[in-house]
Amino acid sequence: MTYQEQKAREYLRTQIQTASREQLVLMLYDGAIRFSEQAKEKVEGSDVEGGHRLFLRAQNIVLELLYALDRENGGEIAANLAGLYTYMYNQLVEANVYKDTGRVDRVTSLLRSLRDAWAGAITQVRGGSAQGGEAEAGAAPALGAAH
């Protein structure tokens, strides 16, 4: 491992250790999107092994999102997210097996939508706390229920 790679890993480790739960979810979405897109590029460039490794990374992140759901308190939101994450995981597995980049496009589109919605919810909650609580009181249970 080069010095630069070592420093990049240390930086990432620090980011993860100091991030809020909400930020960690954003980081997971970002990682899943990035690895899915990189896997697609590898497959399109005929680097099957490289694509496979990147697909596995994206799949593992989607599983982490699935496992992190608070199904007991999350109600319908958690159930819907569980269904979406399961679908995305299966699509990534099939994309890996069949080298089908169309499946990757569907997954990254869903991941981007969920990431944007999550970022918006975080902004709403943070904005609500600055305004005195009403928006935060309504949005906070949804955040906790989902992850």
Secondary structure, 3 states (H helix, E strand, C coil): CCHHHHHHHHHHHHHHHHCCHHHHHHHHHHHHHHHHHHHHHHHHCCCHHHHHHHHHHHHHHHHHHHHCCCHHHHHHHHHHHHHHHHHHHHHHHHHHHHCCHHHHHHHHHHHHHHHHHHHHHHHHHHHHHHHCCHHHHHHHHHHHHHC
